[in-house]
Amino acid sequence: MIRQALAIILAFIGGFVVVGGFVWAPRISSAMSSLVSTGPSASVFADTNRIGRADVAPVLKHCIFRVVDVGPEADKMQPSAGYFILKAGTMQANFQSLAGKPNARMESRTVLLATKWAELAECIYAKDDRELCDADNRAAMVESTAKFFAFAKQLDGIQPPLPADEARVIENSRGRLLAALKNHRRYGTLTAGDFGSFAPAEIQQVMRADGETRDICKR
């Protein structure tokens, strides 16, 4: 089973990665594999006592293969492998956006990735609040949220504008995630420090807002 999972991951890296019907071809050296699997984290300089490793978060067992479609192989793969696939596609998209002028194909990929990270974040937020006190689950929550807002920002003000249905999907996801952030800030499951020094502005605005908070994780 482990050998089969490794073979699938290597096939994805060396050839085509299929996520939700979209095809990526991330060709990643061994050095880049380490970068993809571990970071750079969305929470640079965050409190390491609160933030664990997103790729081993227990909550991924329930969420990642709702987002990363690998068909029947999902039963044979570790959740961390699914997370690796999503991050690999994200890395390739980031490289391509730096290397070339935005075009319709790149924008379509950006919409897809924003949607995938939003779906993962929303699945995580839907779990019991106390599950999110786990440091690894918190890391997955932080990273998926930050990744969505980073991709959504790339879509702001693009010309020509996104089709109305795609723009509506992004805005709806943005609204739901901002509401979730406000709730978890109040509960204390998330703090401003969890997102580190380079969080997207929308996240910083919510997490640094005044208001009463409590810490349910200390109970």
C-alpha positions in Angstrom: 0.0 0.0 0.0 2.8 2.4 0.9 4.7 1.5 -2.3 1.5 2.2 -4.3 1.1 5.6 -2.6 4.7 6.5 -3.3 4.3 5.5 -6.9 1.3 7.7 -7.3 3.0 10.7 -5.8 6.1 10.2 -8.0 3.9 10.0 -11.0 2.2 13.2 -10.1 5.5 15.0 -9.6 7.1 13.7 -12.8 4.1 14.0 -15.0 0.6 15.3 -14.6 -1.2 16.2 -11.4 -5.0 16.0 -11.6 -6.8 18.1 -9.0 -10.5 18.5 -9.5 -10.2 17.8 -13.2 -7.5 20.4 -13.8 -4.1 19.2 -15.0 -0.9 20.4 -13.5 2.6 19.3 -14.5 4.9 20.1 -11.6 8.5 19.0 -12.3 10.1 19.4 -9.0 13.7 18.6 -8.0 14.5 16.9 -4.7 15.4 20.3 -3.2 12.1 21.8 -4.3 10.2 18.8 -2.9 11.3 19.8 0.6 10.1 23.4 0.0 6.7 22.2 -1.3 6.1 19.8 1.6 7.0 22.1 4.4 6.6 25.7 3.3 7.3 28.5 3.1 4.6 28.6 5.7 1.8 31.1 5.7 2.7 31.8 9.3 6.3 33.0 9.1 7.5 34.1 12.6 4.3 32.7 14.2 4.4 31.2 17.7 5.8 27.7 17.1 4.1 26.5 20.4 0.7 27.1 18.7 1.5 26.3 15.1 2.4 22.7 14.2 2.7 21.0 10.8 -0.2 21.4 8.4 0.7 18.3 6.3 0.2 15.9 9.3 -2.9 17.6 10.7 -5.5 15.0 11.8 -8.3 17.1 10.3 -6.9 16.4 6.8 -8.2 12.9 7.0 -11.7 14.2 6.7 -11.0 17.1 4.3 -8.2 16.8 1.9 -9.7 14.2 -0.5 -12.8 16.3 -0.8 -10.6 18.9 -2.4 -7.9 16.8 -4.2 -9.6 14.4 -6.5 -7.5 11.3 -7.0 -10.4 8.9 -7.6 -10.4 5.5 -5.9 -6.7 5.9 -5.0 -7.8 8.1 -2.1 -8.4 5.0 -0.1 -4.8 3.9 -0.4 -3.1 7.3 0.1 -2.1 9.1 3.3 -3.8 12.6 3.8 -0.3 14.1 3.8 0.1 12.9 0.2 -3.0 14.7 -0.9 -1.8 17.9 0.9 1.5 17.5 -0.9 -0.3 17.4 -4.3 -2.3 20.5 -3.6 0.8 22.4 -2.5 2.7 21.1 -5.5 0.1 22.6 -7.9 0.2 25.8 -5.9 4.0 26.1 -6.2 3.9 25.6 -9.9 1.2 28.2 -10.3 3.3 30.7 -8.3 6.3 30.0 -10.5 4.4 30.5 -13.7 2.8 33.7 -12.4 6.3 35.1 -11.8 7.7 33.9 -15.1 5.1 35.2 -17.5 2.4 37.8 -18.2 -1.0 36.8 -16.8 -3.3 35.3 -19.4 -6.7 33.6 -19.4 -5.3 30.1 -18.7 -3.3 31.4 -15.7 -6.3 33.3 -14.3 -8.4 30.1 -14.6 -5.8 28.2 -12.7 -5.7 30.9 -10.0 -9.5 30.8 -9.6 -9.3 27.0 -9.3 -6.5 27.1 -6.7 -8.3 29.9 -4.7 -11.4 27.7 -4.7 -9.6 24.6 -3.6 -7.9 26.3 -0.7 -11.2 27.9 0.3 -12.9 24.5 0.2 -10.2 23.0 2.4 -10.4 25.9 4.9 -14.1 25.7 5.1 -14.0 22.0 5.7 -11.6 22.6 8.6 -13.6 25.4 10.1 -16.6 23.2 10.1 -15.0 20.8 12.6 -15.6 21.0 16.3 -14.0 24.1 17.7 -11.9 22.1 20.2 -10.4 20.0 17.4 -8.8 23.2 16.1 -6.9 23.7 19.4 -4.5 21.0 18.1 -1.4 22.7 16.8 -1.3 20.7 13.5 -4.9 21.4 12.8 -4.4 25.0 13.6 -1.5 25.1 11.1 -3.7 23.6 8.4 -6.4 26.1 9.2 -4.0 29.0 9.0 -2.2 27.9 5.8 -5.4 27.1 3.9 -7.0 30.4 4.8 -3.9 32.4 4.0 -3.5 30.6 0.6 -7.0 31.4 -0.4 -6.6 35.1 0.4 -3.3 35.3 -1.4 -4.8 33.8 -4.6 -8.0 35.9 -4.3 -5.8 39.0 -4.1 -4.2 38.0 -7.5 -7.6 38.1 -9.0 -8.5 41.6 -7.7 -8.7 44.2 -10.4 -7.7 41.9 -13.3 -8.7 42.9 -16.8 -10.8 41.7 -18.3 -12.8 41.0 -15.1 -13.6 37.4 -14.1 -16.9 36.0 -15.4 -19.7 36.8 -13.0 -20.1 33.2 -11.8 -16.4 32.8 -10.9 -16.3 36.2 -9.2 -19.4 35.3 -7.2 -17.7 32.0 -6.0 -14.6 33.9 -4.9 -16.6 36.6 -3.1 -18.8 34.1 -1.3 -15.8 32.2 -0.1 -14.1 35.4 1.0 -17.2 36.3 3.1 -17.5 32.9 4.7 -13.8 32.7 5.6 -13.8 36.2 7.1 -16.8 35.3 9.2 -15.1 32.1 10.4 -11.9 34.1 11.2 -14.0 36.5 13.4 -15.6 33.6 15.2 -12.3 31.8 15.9 -10.6 35.0 17.0 -13.3 35.4 19.6 -13.0 31.8 20.7 -9.2 32.1 20.9 -8.6 29.1 18.6 -6.9 31.7 16.4 -4.8 34.8 17.2 -3.2 37.4 15.1 0.2 35.9 15.9 -0.8 32.6 14.4 -0.7 34.2 10.9 2.8 35.7 11.4 4.2 38.8 9.9 3.2 38.5 6.3 -0.5 37.6 6.5 -2.8 39.1 3.8 -4.2 42.5 4.8 -7.8 41.2 5.1 -6.7 38.6 7.6 -4.7 41.1 9.6 -7.6 43.5 9.7 -9.9 40.9 11.2 -7.4 39.4 13.6 -6.1 42.7 15.0 -9.6 44.2 15.5 -10.6 45.3 19.0 -13.1 43.3 20.8 -13.5 40.7 23.6 -11.9 37.4 23.1 -11.6 34.2 25.2 -9.4 31.1 24.9 -11.5 27.9 24.8 -8.3 25.9 24.3 -7.2 26.5 27.9 -10.2 24.8 29.4 
